Amino acid sequence: MSDLRRQIAAIVEKDRARTSRQGEAGRGEPTEASVTPGPPGATEPSRAAEGSPAEAAGDTAAEPQSGIAGSTQPALRRGFRSASRADARPFEVLERRIDVGDLGLEVVGRGAVDPLLVAHLGLRGEPPARWQDILFLDTETTGLSGGTGTYVFLIGLAHFEDGEVVLRQHLLSDIGAERAFVAVLGTELEPYRACASYNGKSFDLPLLRTRFVMTLRSELTVDESHLDLLHPARRLWRDRFGSTSLKQLEDSVLDDARTADIPGALIPDAYFYYLRNRDPAVIAPVLEHNARDVISLVRIADRVARAVLLARAGRAPDHAPAAFALARGFERTGETDAAFACYESAYYDGDNPLRLKLALAFARALERRGDLARALRLLETLLALGLGSPRWREQAEARVRRLSRKRWRTLDRAS
């Protein structure tokens, strides 16, 4: 990272000296920053005609890459070539194809969509019928504050097609062409039933909606059914790893840490520098960063889906907070047997604070199964230890009284 920052500083200093000699200092342009090219051996993007996808196949053979910036990522099926500055267009579409098997996907993208499963993936809205109906997306913008002055200059979109993940990146190279750029995005988004993102409900989609309204006076078509994977990822992994950023999950869950990546805070400045200079080496790391985000989104969705299917089969996570999170998810989807297994695992593997959080729900699950004696022992033990807040103890004592009455009635009927 220190090497990257030094190279950035050197490029910025060189550009400032050049612009100063040309008498351009003091014009109030955006802060200038640049980035170094991607890792050695990585192929560069090709240019596409305005409004049409870049057909890179045939332009150049796809060279082996070190992944979508990581050493364990698969080589891409389609390479890109770089255009000269004279060949620059207002916007472009770049495409990459990756075999589903190369990404290690076991659930997502394979077979039919299970409506209950996608509910665990953060779905809000009607479930899609096929994995091919879901569009995974991530945006890069000119700032993080939002509002009408923030532009979406790059969006990565991935979908499943014929056993492959098709990644298409739309890059706006001329702010003045935003209306045509957004129109092409609308055409790209329109066929999909649902979208998947990482915190997209709070950030990506509101910004996209703003750009659609401002440029085309139209609405987005994909976010009525939305899988926001930030929330299931937090429930499963925050207590174990602390941070649940995509970069952290790549390292901790996917075992595929990024070794060279442009910091997100530098991306807007890199883009403004690119607008002035049209240097492909400046925008290449931003494209690679975006590609990694989108592909990691697909892979994280698969890991969440695997955890859900394993828990359904009786193999709850060995990390108690994750088991508790899945238990509550199974309660919401009405999968009571899986919920019980996860509650049980979380209770016996967790510490006392976690046991207090789940005790009432676990006791209710035991009651549903007719195990009143065990539910009573569970709550009476925690009360005897003096655990819990006054409010929790009041609720637990009320539950004990009700369970005791119910148990005595059951015993009376049996006798």
Beta strands, then each sheet from edge to edge (+ up, - down):
strand 1: 91-99
strand 2: 123-124
strand 3: 134-141
strand 4: 152-161
strand 5: 164-172
strand 6: 194-197
strand 7: 226-228
sheet 1: 1+ 5- 4+ 3- 6- 7- 2+
end
